[in-house]
Amino acid sequence: MTGTDPPGAVPGAMGPLDPDRDASDTADLQESLRELAALVTGSLGLQDVLQHVATFAVRAIPGADGAGVTLLSAERGGGQVLAASHPFVAEIDEIQYATLNEGPCITAALERRTVRSGSLGGEKMWPRFGPRVGRLGVHSALSLPLLLAERAVGAINVYSREKDAFDDRAAELGELFAAPAAVAVHNAQILAQAQELTAQLQSALSSRPIIDQAIGILRGRNGGSADEAFGKLRAISQADHVKLVDVAQHIVDEAVRRARARHAQS
């Protein structure tokens, strides 16, 4: 479950137990989970939900200075929907995804496992990403896949300016947070898709009368069938790179203009 451990460290080792710190970390996790459960996705957009999850992750995971959430989106051609709790996280994720296509969040999502590094500047796992982020003064990363039925729907990326900031306890708390977070962001994604489909259907319903009128006008001019007239509309739309309904609207408006001109002349 771990990625890289600092040189000379015992793999997976934790520091001395601190009951007060442990209790505080647990309380922070529980509070973050309560806020996560209270998210009313019906009144929040997908981006807002991701933003809240990133903010909650900073509280839930000890040592975090900032966090980002990446939601993989097949509907966007395999791209990502991103949210960050702090501007420096957004800058790092821009480097990770847009510039280098390399980094801990990508590894966590692709390999469906938790990864971490306590010294990004010398990190061999991401030889281009690590040094570049280290020069920004960010030295530790903990990335947690958002798993749903063994499928990664995204990942949470947590950063710290300190070296070796995330121990086994931080990874454990992060995984406890990531499990319900995966459900929350997936539900928000499904809702966003449903809302988008509803908008498309409403647009199609409002567009249909205009398209039918244009088909009638074309049939009146050419005497063809409805399918032939629709095919002509579609061909114009594709050739001119204009929406079908806009082509239809133009034909209807032009027909109305001509009819008014004839009426004025008579």
LOBA-654924 format. One record per residue (C-alpha): z, x, y; residue number from 1; residue in one letter. Coordinates in nm, 3 decimals, decimal comma. Layout:
% LOBA-654924
Z / X / Y / NUM / A
...
//
This chain:
% LOBA-654924
0,000 / 0,000 / 0,000 / 1 / M
0,050 / 0,289 / 0,237 / 2 / T
-0,228 / 0,488 / 0,391 / 3 / G
-0,127 / 0,837 / 0,498 / 4 / T
0,224 / 0,980 / 0,526 / 5 / D
0,319 / 1,256 / 0,767 / 6 / P
0,289 / 1,615 / 0,635 / 7 / P
0,598 / 1,725 / 0,450 / 8 / G
0,733 / 1,373 / 0,416 / 9 / A
0,827 / 1,214 / 0,088 / 10 / V
0,566 / 0,943 / 0,029 / 11 / P
0,711 / 0,602 / 0,105 / 12 / G
1,043 / 0,744 / 0,217 / 13 / A
1,250 / 0,560 / 0,476 / 14 / M
1,504 / 0,685 / 0,726 / 15 / G
1,880 / 0,629 / 0,694 / 16 / P
1,976 / 0,267 / 0,656 / 17 / L
2,096 / 0,103 / 0,977 / 18 / D
2,243 / -0,243 / 0,909 / 19 / P
2,230 / -0,341 / 1,276 / 20 / D
1,866 / -0,238 / 1,313 / 21 / R
1,778 / -0,410 / 0,986 / 22 / D
1,942 / -0,734 / 1,102 / 23 / A
1,766 / -0,713 / 1,438 / 24 / S
1,427 / -0,650 / 1,275 / 25 / D
1,478 / -0,944 / 1,040 / 26 / T
1,576 / -1,171 / 1,330 / 27 / A
1,263 / -1,067 / 1,522 / 28 / D
1,046 / -1,142 / 1,219 / 29 / L
1,206 / -1,483 / 1,168 / 30 / Q
1,158 / -1,573 / 1,534 / 31 / E
0,793 / -1,467 / 1,519 / 32 / S
0,739 / -1,674 / 1,206 / 33 / L
0,900 / -1,978 / 1,371 / 34 / R
0,668 / -1,943 / 1,668 / 35 / E
0,374 / -1,892 / 1,437 / 36 / L
0,460 / -2,213 / 1,249 / 37 / A
0,492 / -2,398 / 1,578 / 38 / A
0,139 / -2,321 / 1,689 / 39 / L
-0,034 / -2,653 / 1,742 / 40 / V
-0,388 / -2,549 / 1,662 / 41 / T
-0,520 / -2,891 / 1,753 / 42 / G
-0,452 / -2,818 / 2,122 / 43 / S
-0,540 / -2,447 / 2,113 / 44 / L
-0,878 / -2,284 / 2,082 / 45 / G
-0,946 / -2,017 / 1,822 / 46 / L
-0,919 / -1,736 / 2,076 / 47 / Q
-0,581 / -1,868 / 2,197 / 48 / D
-0,445 / -1,881 / 1,842 / 49 / V
-0,552 / -1,522 / 1,777 / 50 / L
-0,395 / -1,414 / 2,106 / 51 / Q
-0,063 / -1,572 / 2,008 / 52 / H
-0,073 / -1,412 / 1,664 / 53 / V
-0,129 / -1,069 / 1,820 / 54 / A
0,165 / -1,121 / 2,055 / 55 / T
0,393 / -1,242 / 1,775 / 56 / F
0,297 / -0,941 / 1,560 / 57 / A
0,430 / -0,701 / 1,824 / 58 / V
0,770 / -0,869 / 1,803 / 59 / R
0,769 / -0,899 / 1,425 / 60 / A
0,686 / -0,535 / 1,346 / 61 / I
0,935 / -0,269 / 1,459 / 62 / P
0,784 / 0,023 / 1,648 / 63 / G
0,481 / -0,172 / 1,774 / 64 / A
0,362 / -0,115 / 2,129 / 65 / D
0,063 / -0,345 / 2,092 / 66 / G
-0,136 / -0,539 / 1,836 / 67 / A
-0,480 / -0,683 / 1,786 / 68 / G
-0,621 / -0,947 / 1,553 / 69 / V
-0,969 / -0,938 / 1,408 / 70 / T
-1,107 / -1,250 / 1,246 / 71 / L
-1,418 / -1,187 / 1,040 / 72 / L
-1,679 / -1,448 / 1,125 / 73 / S
-1,967 / -1,515 / 0,888 / 74 / A
-2,094 / -1,773 / 1,136 / 75 / E
-2,153 / -1,493 / 1,385 / 76 / R
-2,364 / -1,286 / 1,153 / 77 / G
-2,075 / -1,090 / 1,010 / 78 / G
-1,935 / -1,000 / 1,349 / 79 / G
-1,578 / -1,022 / 1,468 / 80 / Q
-1,365 / -1,244 / 1,686 / 81 / V
-1,109 / -1,022 / 1,858 / 82 / L
-0,779 / -1,072 / 2,039 / 83 / A
-0,535 / -0,814 / 2,176 / 84 / A
-0,179 / -0,828 / 2,303 / 85 / S
-0,235 / -0,546 / 2,554 / 86 / H
-0,538 / -0,396 / 2,734 / 87 / P
-0,499 / -0,060 / 2,558 / 88 / F
-0,539 / -0,236 / 2,223 / 89 / V
-0,861 / -0,399 / 2,340 / 90 / A
-0,988 / -0,055 / 2,444 / 91 / E
-0,907 / 0,092 / 2,102 / 92 / I
-1,068 / -0,197 / 1,916 / 93 / D
-1,381 / -0,159 / 2,129 / 94 / E
-1,397 / 0,202 / 2,009 / 95 / I
-1,328 / 0,097 / 1,651 / 96 / Q
-1,586 / -0,181 / 1,623 / 97 / Y
-1,851 / -0,137 / 1,890 / 98 / A
-1,866 / 0,240 / 1,927 / 99 / T
-1,776 / 0,397 / 1,592 / 100 / L
-1,755 / 0,120 / 1,330 / 101 / N
-1,466 / 0,318 / 1,182 / 102 / E
-1,091 / 0,271 / 1,185 / 103 / G
-0,780 / 0,128 / 1,020 / 104 / P
-0,854 / -0,240 / 1,076 / 105 / C
-1,197 / -0,205 / 0,918 / 106 / I
-1,047 / -0,022 / 0,620 / 107 / T
-0,770 / -0,280 / 0,577 / 108 / A
-1,015 / -0,572 / 0,581 / 109 / A
-1,276 / -0,412 / 0,354 / 110 / L
-1,030 / -0,275 / 0,098 / 111 / E
-0,784 / -0,567 / 0,129 / 112 / R
-0,481 / -0,338 / 0,153 / 113 / R
-0,228 / -0,223 / 0,408 / 114 / T
-0,310 / 0,113 / 0,565 / 115 / V
-0,112 / 0,325 / 0,807 / 116 / R
-0,116 / 0,657 / 0,985 / 117 / S
0,155 / 0,838 / 1,178 / 118 / G
-0,072 / 1,098 / 1,333 / 119 / S
-0,407 / 0,955 / 1,432 / 120 / L
-0,514 / 1,271 / 1,609 / 121 / G
-0,531 / 1,458 / 1,279 / 122 / G
-0,619 / 1,164 / 1,055 / 123 / E
-0,881 / 1,258 / 0,796 / 124 / K
-0,935 / 0,899 / 0,685 / 125 / M
-1,104 / 0,819 / 1,018 / 126 / W
-1,229 / 1,159 / 1,143 / 127 / P
-1,404 / 1,020 / 1,452 / 128 / R
-1,173 / 0,731 / 1,538 / 129 / F
-0,839 / 0,911 / 1,490 / 130 / G
-0,884 / 1,203 / 1,731 / 131 / P
-1,044 / 0,982 / 1,994 / 132 / R
-0,752 / 0,738 / 1,991 / 133 / V
-0,501 / 1,023 / 1,974 / 134 / G
-0,643 / 1,156 / 2,301 / 135 / R
-0,559 / 0,817 / 2,454 / 136 / L
-0,193 / 0,879 / 2,370 / 137 / G
-0,178 / 0,640 / 2,073 / 138 / V
-0,061 / 0,815 / 1,757 / 139 / H
0,041 / 0,557 / 1,494 / 140 / S
-0,141 / 0,263 / 1,340 / 141 / A
-0,047 / 0,000 / 1,086 / 142 / L
-0,323 / -0,234 / 0,970 / 143 / S
-0,261 / -0,541 / 0,759 / 144 / L
-0,533 / -0,751 / 0,594 / 145 / P
-0,521 / -1,126 / 0,646 / 146 / L
-0,564 / -1,237 / 0,287 / 147 / L
-0,651 / -1,585 / 0,170 / 148 / L
-0,700 / -1,625 / -0,206 / 149 / A
-0,775 / -1,252 / -0,236 / 150 / E
-1,037 / -1,280 / 0,039 / 151 / R
-0,982 / -1,101 / 0,367 / 152 / A
-1,048 / -1,334 / 0,661 / 153 / V
-0,953 / -1,060 / 0,905 / 154 / G
-0,681 / -0,809 / 0,981 / 155 / A
-0,392 / -0,733 / 1,215 / 156 / I
-0,395 / -0,392 / 1,380 / 157 / N
-0,065 / -0,261 / 1,518 / 158 / V
-0,041 / 0,053 / 1,733 / 159 / Y
0,232 / 0,277 / 1,867 / 160 / S
0,231 / 0,564 / 2,114 / 161 / R
0,492 / 0,740 / 1,902 / 162 / E
0,411 / 0,951 / 1,598 / 163 / K
0,529 / 0,827 / 1,256 / 164 / D
0,629 / 0,496 / 1,413 / 165 / A
0,576 / 0,274 / 1,108 / 166 / F
0,788 / 0,332 / 0,799 / 167 / D
0,805 / 0,133 / 0,475 / 168 / D
1,028 / -0,126 / 0,640 / 169 / R
0,774 / -0,185 / 0,917 / 170 / A
0,497 / -0,222 / 0,659 / 171 / A
0,708 / -0,467 / 0,457 / 172 / E
0,787 / -0,681 / 0,761 / 173 / L
0,424 / -0,665 / 0,865 / 174 / G
0,309 / -0,795 / 0,528 / 175 / E
0,563 / -1,077 / 0,543 / 176 / L
0,420 / -1,175 / 0,881 / 177 / F
0,056 / -1,132 / 0,779 / 178 / A
0,071 / -1,383 / 0,491 / 179 / A
0,137 / -1,697 / 0,702 / 180 / P
-0,067 / -1,551 / 0,989 / 181 / A
-0,372 / -1,552 / 0,758 / 182 / A
-0,327 / -1,924 / 0,700 / 183 / V
-0,281 / -1,995 / 1,071 / 184 / A
-0,594 / -1,810 / 1,184 / 185 / V
-0,802 / -1,950 / 0,896 / 186 / H
-0,699 / -2,305 / 0,984 / 187 / N
-0,783 / -2,235 / 1,349 / 188 / A
-1,125 / -2,105 / 1,242 / 189 / Q
-1,193 / -2,417 / 1,034 / 190 / I
-1,092 / -2,640 / 1,325 / 191 / L
-1,316 / -2,446 / 1,563 / 192 / A
-1,608 / -2,484 / 1,324 / 193 / Q
-1,544 / -2,859 / 1,294 / 194 / A
-1,529 / -2,896 / 1,673 / 195 / Q
-1,853 / -2,701 / 1,710 / 196 / E
-2,024 / -2,920 / 1,451 / 197 / L
-1,900 / -3,233 / 1,627 / 198 / T
-2,041 / -3,107 / 1,956 / 199 / A
-2,374 / -3,033 / 1,790 / 200 / Q
-2,389 / -3,380 / 1,636 / 201 / L
-2,303 / -3,545 / 1,967 / 202 / Q
-2,573 / -3,341 / 2,138 / 203 / S
-2,823 / -3,439 / 1,869 / 204 / A
-2,737 / -3,808 / 1,909 / 205 / L
-2,776 / -3,795 / 2,285 / 206 / S
-3,103 / -3,602 / 2,250 / 207 / S
-3,266 / -3,833 / 1,997 / 208 / R
-3,378 / -4,108 / 2,239 / 209 / P
-3,558 / -3,851 / 2,460 / 210 / I
-3,728 / -3,695 / 2,157 / 211 / I
-3,836 / -4,038 / 2,032 / 212 / D
-3,981 / -4,122 / 2,372 / 213 / Q
-4,178 / -3,795 / 2,378 / 214 / A
-4,309 / -3,862 / 2,027 / 215 / I
-4,424 / -4,206 / 2,142 / 216 / G
-4,603 / -4,058 / 2,443 / 217 / I
-4,781 / -3,797 / 2,232 / 218 / L
-4,887 / -4,059 / 1,978 / 219 / R
-5,020 / -4,275 / 2,258 / 220 / G
-5,230 / -3,985 / 2,385 / 221 / R
-5,358 / -3,847 / 2,055 / 222 / N
-5,326 / -4,135 / 1,812 / 223 / G
-5,153 / -3,918 / 1,552 / 224 / G
-4,856 / -3,993 / 1,332 / 225 / S
-4,490 / -3,952 / 1,429 / 226 / A
-4,464 / -3,644 / 1,207 / 227 / D
-4,766 / -3,488 / 1,376 / 228 / E
-4,624 / -3,558 / 1,721 / 229 / A
-4,287 / -3,409 / 1,624 / 230 / F
-4,466 / -3,105 / 1,481 / 231 / G
-4,640 / -3,058 / 1,818 / 232 / K
-4,306 / -3,078 / 2,000 / 233 / L
-4,157 / -2,820 / 1,767 / 234 / R
-4,456 / -2,588 / 1,804 / 235 / A
-4,427 / -2,597 / 2,185 / 236 / I
-4,053 / -2,535 / 2,158 / 237 / S
-4,099 / -2,230 / 1,938 / 238 / Q
-4,394 / -2,089 / 2,136 / 239 / A
-4,219 / -2,121 / 2,474 / 240 / D
-3,868 / -2,042 / 2,342 / 241 / H
-3,738 / -2,365 / 2,492 / 242 / V
-3,503 / -2,616 / 2,331 / 243 / K
-3,677 / -2,907 / 2,162 / 244 / L
-3,495 / -3,163 / 2,375 / 245 / V
-3,600 / -2,981 / 2,694 / 246 / D
-3,965 / -2,990 / 2,583 / 247 / V
-3,930 / -3,363 / 2,514 / 248 / A
-3,763 / -3,422 / 2,850 / 249 / Q
-4,046 / -3,242 / 3,028 / 250 / H
-4,309 / -3,458 / 2,852 / 251 / I
-4,120 / -3,778 / 2,939 / 252 / V
-4,069 / -3,673 / 3,302 / 253 / D
-4,435 / -3,580 / 3,335 / 254 / E
-4,542 / -3,915 / 3,188 / 255 / A
-4,314 / -4,100 / 3,433 / 256 / V
-4,450 / -3,897 / 3,726 / 257 / R
-4,810 / -3,979 / 3,630 / 258 / R
-4,732 / -4,348 / 3,584 / 259 / A
-4,570 / -4,365 / 3,929 / 260 / R
-4,867 / -4,185 / 4,084 / 261 / A
-5,111 / -4,435 / 3,927 / 262 / R
-4,895 / -4,723 / 4,042 / 263 / H
-4,890 / -4,588 / 4,398 / 264 / A
-5,270 / -4,561 / 4,400 / 265 / Q
-5,329 / -4,914 / 4,274 / 266 / S
//
